[in-house]
């Protein structure tokens, strides 16, 4: 009687990965082999950005544009089709400015959603479809930004909905820290952009 290895059984029950999106990558990005890119709209990733293992970029709802020196952490999703726009393809995607960090488990929905330069989207955050988050904002862990909401530049948003202006003046320091972190990540994460092209 022939036996089937457990690894071949696992591969046979995995769901299909979905359509392979057109991509435009800078030659200096770092993207893990186990990142998941699906959809039909283009995905553009600019220079020196890092996409961690198990991060998801879903371009079913529209184009995804990721700026320079961004970090997309594991188990985060950029371009998710949320409950408010699940039935229609919107052709309206997600734009992340330069130096944006999307931390573990965060989700940014498609729908002309914009996250400005230098913003941190904290662990487990959700940014709804069509929201506009300004430059150098901080969304603390588990914060939800409602669909269509606007967060002004230099704002800290807490998970209980409280907002305050960020007057620390640390934008330049954060950008320098992001650059140093990217240098370390590039040595730690084996990159395979050819898999997605």
C-alpha positions in Angstrom: 0.0 0.0 0.0 1.5 3.4 -1.0 1.8 6.0 1.6 1.6 9.8 1.0 4.0 12.0 3.0 2.4 14.5 5.3 4.2 17.4 3.4 2.5 16.4 0.1 -0.9 16.2 1.9 -0.4 19.7 3.3 0.4 21.1 -0.2 -2.7 19.5 -1.7 -5.1 21.1 0.7 -3.8 24.6 0.6 -6.2 27.1 -1.0 -5.2 28.5 -4.4 -3.0 31.6 -4.1 -5.2 33.7 -6.5 -4.2 35.7 -9.5 -0.6 36.9 -9.9 -0.6 40.7 -10.0 1.6 42.8 -12.3 4.5 44.2 -10.2 7.0 47.0 -10.5 9.8 46.7 -8.0 12.8 48.8 -7.4 16.0 46.8 -7.7 16.9 47.7 -4.1 13.8 46.3 -2.3 13.8 43.3 0.1 10.9 41.0 -0.2 10.6 37.7 1.5 9.9 34.5 -0.5 6.9 33.8 1.8 5.2 37.2 1.3 1.9 36.8 -0.5 1.0 39.1 -3.5 -2.4 38.6 -5.1 -4.7 40.5 -7.3 -5.2 41.9 -10.7 -4.1 45.6 -10.3 -0.4 46.6 -10.3 1.7 46.6 -7.2 4.6 49.1 -7.1 7.3 48.9 -4.4 9.8 51.8 -4.3 13.5 51.7 -3.4 14.8 50.2 -0.2 11.4 49.1 1.1 11.2 45.8 3.0 8.3 43.3 2.9 8.5 40.7 5.7 7.6 37.0 5.5 3.9 36.3 5.5 3.0 39.9 4.7 0.0 40.2 2.3 -0.3 42.7 -0.5 -3.8 42.3 -2.1 -4.5 44.3 -5.3 -8.0 42.9 -6.0 -9.5 46.3 -4.9 -7.0 48.5 -6.8 -3.4 49.5 -7.3 -1.0 49.3 -4.4 1.8 51.9 -4.3 4.4 51.6 -1.6 6.9 54.5 -1.2 10.6 54.5 -0.4 12.0 52.9 2.8 8.7 51.4 4.0 8.6 48.4 6.2 5.6 46.0 5.9 5.7 43.5 8.8 4.6 39.9 9.0 0.9 39.0 9.1 0.0 42.6 8.0 -2.3 43.2 5.0 -2.1 46.1 2.6 -5.0 46.4 0.1 -7.6 44.2 1.9 -11.1 44.3 0.5 -13.1 45.3 3.6 -16.7 44.5 4.5 -17.9 47.9 3.2 -16.5 47.3 -0.3 -16.4 43.5 -0.5 -19.1 43.1 -3.2 -17.6 45.5 -5.8 -14.1 45.9 -7.2 -13.3 49.5 -6.6 -10.3 50.1 -8.8 -9.2 52.3 -5.9 -6.2 51.0 -4.1 -3.8 52.0 -1.4 -1.0 54.5 -1.4 1.7 54.4 1.3 4.1 57.4 1.4 7.8 57.2 2.1 9.1 55.8 5.5 5.8 54.2 6.4 5.8 51.3 8.9 2.9 48.8 8.9 3.4 46.7 12.0 2.4 43.1 12.7 -1.2 42.1 12.1 -2.3 45.6 10.8 -4.7 45.9 7.9 -5.1 48.7 5.4 -8.2 48.4 3.3 -8.4 49.3 -0.4 -10.5 52.2 -1.6 -8.3 55.3 -2.3 -6.8 54.8 1.1 -3.7 57.0 1.8 -1.1 56.7 4.5 1.3 59.7 4.6 5.0 59.8 4.8 6.6 58.7 8.1 3.4 57.3 9.6 3.5 54.2 11.9 0.4 51.9 11.6 0.7 50.0 14.9 0.3 46.3 15.7 -3.2 45.1 14.9 -4.5 48.4 13.6 -7.2 48.7 10.9 -7.3 51.6 8.4 -10.7 51.5 6.7 -11.3 52.0 3.0 -10.9 55.6 1.8 -9.3 56.8 5.0 -6.6 59.4 4.7 -3.9 59.3 7.4 -1.6 62.3 7.3 2.2 62.5 7.4 4.2 61.5 10.5 1.2 60.1 12.4 1.3 57.4 15.0 -1.6 54.9 15.2 -1.1 53.1 18.5 -1.7 49.3 18.7 -5.2 48.1 17.9 -6.4 51.5 16.7 -9.2 51.6 14.1 -9.5 54.4 11.6 -13.0 54.3 10.1 -13.6 54.2 6.4 -13.4 57.6 4.9 -11.9 59.2 8.0 -9.2 61.9 7.8 -6.4 62.0 10.3 -4.4 65.3 10.1 -0.6 65.4 9.8 1.4 64.9 13.1 -1.4 63.2 15.0 -1.2 60.4 17.6 -4.4 58.2 17.6 -5.0 55.9 20.5 -7.0 52.7 20.4 -9.8 54.3 22.4 -10.3 56.9 19.7 -8.5 59.8 21.5 -6.4 61.9 19.3 -3.7 64.4 20.2 -1.2 66.5 18.1 2.4 65.1 18.1 4.6 68.0 19.0 7.7 66.0 19.7 9.4 67.1 16.5 11.0 63.7 15.9 10.1 63.0 12.3 13.7 63.3 11.1 15.0 61.1 13.9 12.4 58.5 13.1 13.3 58.5 9.4 17.0 58.0 10.4 16.0 55.1 12.7 13.9 53.5 9.9 16.9 53.7 7.6 19.1 51.9 10.1 16.4 49.3 10.8 16.1 48.6 7.0 19.9 48.1 6.8 19.6 45.3 9.5 16.5 43.8 7.9 18.2 43.5 4.5 20.8 41.3 6.1 18.3 39.2 8.0 15.5 38.6 5.4 16.4 36.5 2.3 15.0 38.4 -0.6 13.5 36.8 -3.7 11.8 39.5 -5.9 12.1 37.3 -9.0 9.4 35.0 -7.6 6.8 37.7 -8.0 7.8 39.0 -11.4 
